[in-house]
Amino acid sequence: LEREMQLRDYIYEVEYAKEKAEAEGLAKGLAKGMEKGMEKGMEKGMAKGIAKGIAKGMEKGMAKEKIEIAKKMKIKNKTVEEIMEFTGLTKEEIDKIEV
């Protein structure tokens, strides 16, 4: 009877240790997975932000260039229709340009 109780206690301790090790392993795995996920998310977010910034900068640069071309065309007394055709600007946008 004494030996049986010792064996039961031992089995209980082994099972407890096994469950504890599994729980610790899961916790470590979860923490590592979240860390990697956050790193990838940050990288992806930064890449998107950079791409968006570049696109916005190019868009602004192209808009400025259109205005500069329209200014030069106004100085050369080109018609609003010609300026619209070559720059893609609207009549309202062209009317706002000062030379």
Sequence and secondary structure as in RCSB ss.txt:
>XXXX:A:sequence
LEREMQLRDYIYEVEYAKEKAEAEGLAKGLAKGMEKGMEKGMEKGMAKGIAKGIAKGMEKGMAKEKIEIAKKMKI
KNKTVEEIMEFTGLTKEEIDKIEV
>XXXX:A:secstr
 HHHHHHHHHHHHHHHHHHHHHHHHHHHHHHHHHHHHHHHHHHHHHHHHHHHHHHHHHHHHHHHHHHHHHHHHHH
TT  HHHHHHHH   HHHHHT   
